[in-house]
Amino acid sequence: MGTKSCLGCGVEFPATPEYFYRCSVKKDGLFNKCKSCAELVHRRRRWSYGKVRSWRERHSEQLNAF
C-alpha cells in the first residue's frame, strides 16, 4: 500500500478508499483529491448553481426578451 498526495490540500494519505473516492478513470483507481477536499468542492459547486438559478429567476423577463 502506497501513499497519495491530495491535489486540494497537499497532505499525503494512504492510497486507500478510506481517504479517496474511487475513480475508474484514474490509473490507481482513486480520485485525485481526498474525501474532505472533494466534499468541499461539491458544496461550493452546489452553492454556485443555486446562485445562478436564483439570478435567472429574478431576471427571467430580461432573458425571455432574447
Buried (B, 14 or more C-beta within 10 A) or exposed (E): EEEBBBEBEEEEBEBEEEBBEEEEEEEEEBBBBBBEBBEBEEEEEEEEEEEEEEEEEEEEEEEEEE
